[in-house]
Amino acid sequence: MPKQTTAYWVEKLTTIEMPILSAVVSQLSKLTGDDETEVTQLAEVILKDPHMTSQVLKIANSVQYNPISASINTVSRAIVLLGFQGVRSLCLSLMMVDSLLRKTPRDRLLETMAKAFHAAVLARAMYQKTDNSNLEEVFIAALLYNLGEMTFWAYGGQTADKLECADSDHQAIEKALGTSFKTLSKEIGKVWHLGPILQDSLSESKKKSLPSQAVELGDAYSQLNINDEKELIILEKKIAGFTGESLNDTKLLIKEASEAATLVAVEFGAAKVCHLISGYKDVTQKNSSKKATILTADTKLQLKILRDLSNAVSDSDLDVTTVFQMALEGMHRGIGLERAVLAFFHQDKVKLKFVLGEHTDGWREKFSFDVSKTSANIFSDCVKNPQPTWLDQTYFKQHQDILTHSISTLLGNKPAFIGVLRINKRNAALFYADRGHTSEELNDEHFDAFKHFLNQSELSIQAMANKKKP
């Protein structure tokens, strides 16, 4: 057996035990939101997982994240209103919690995660008293401050079994591991690019930033034995000094954060740790649904997104790109069209801009087709058609001569809808949508809804374009 060191455990816990999570976390962590493509990629990562999508929207509409109660019906809008970094941090937290609790969790893991939620909510509440920026980064840094310990209890195998059965203390556990949990958290954070606040809070530096100080104070309070009155008073005074609040106001802030931590844990799918959180209050939760394999139409959601699209012209937070993304998400989640594409016209080609759905790997590079007047394929044919086209079996039989090999290879000749969005009589964008690899059929209701989204998008973008004219 290899010698157990920090490097050994980092390799085992990230690459061997959690390779899929490691890949997605690394992908998300490297996205900075500095350009439009990265914002699109974040939305696509979320929308590939229906459970993740529902969790993100649920939390985005909660009091903790959305105190003004602005209705958020799409991931695209969530990113606009909550900010790229806030939504990215939210996704990272959700994925970590889901992965760690997926198997039958050990008691030590539940205890550590309960403290993590307590620390995260308290750290965010404390830091909000000093600054409103970086709140979600503070939250995730505090939640993952003890990531090394949580991943060990989740995926430590026989070593974790033995140490838990022996009821070993921290010192004995770390001696057996050949490393400390703090070091393990720091190194996993580096591998997964979990941000500077987490790294700074775990560093040995005595000069910590304000966000890192909030993280450390939140963690210290969550680890505290509340029956130790002397230590409790000392820590309460430190928190009061950090926030600039009175001691009585600080005690109220701590109490409210402790109670809120229970609700936050439930929203993050960690209801089983709630009873271990200091200040626990019983809350009810419906069992989270498993990841859906087939999307179904949601007429209520369709109406909500269509209403958002119609209000886009008066919403200063939205731009044309976000409107396109919202329309595509409405087709995907609202109508239940598994694969949905928005492509833009560039000279004589139509090239993919956004894509949602499974089995679309490689589409971003390969979805580029000639639509010039002399070309002959299903896309150039639909561009010439003033109305949206339903590519059903009858269409395919009648147009075998334009079913090109490149399009068939990429899309699979699936029944589909294609519609061209025109602004000022010019082709601006093309929507393509199908049911993917499911056995579900397209029907008249699907087509009517597709046309409705296409028309509303066209009206909204036309109105936004007219509004910009001097």
Protein Blocks (a to p, Z undefined) as FASTA:
>chain_A
ZZddfklmmmmmmmmmmmmlmmmmmmmmmpgolamklmmmmmmmmmmpmklmmmmmmmmm
pmklmmnopacfbfklmmmmnopklmmmmmmmmmmmmmmmmmccdfklmmmmmmmmmmmm
mmmmmmmmmocghklmmmmmmmmmmmmmmmmmmmnmjmlmmmmmnopafklmmmmnopaf
klmmmmmmmmnonojklmmmmmmbfbdcfklmmmmmmmmmmmpcfklmmlmmmmmmmmmm
mnopafklmmmmmmmmmmmmmmmmmmnopammmmmpghiacddddddddddfbdcddfkl
mmmmmmmmmmmmmmmkbcfklmmmmmmmmmmmmnopabacddddehjaccdfbdcdehig
hklmmmccdfbfkbccfklmmmmpmbdcdddfklmmmmmmmmcfklmmmnoopacddddd
deehiafbdcdddehjafbdcdfklmmmmmmmmmmmmmmmmmmmmmmpZZ
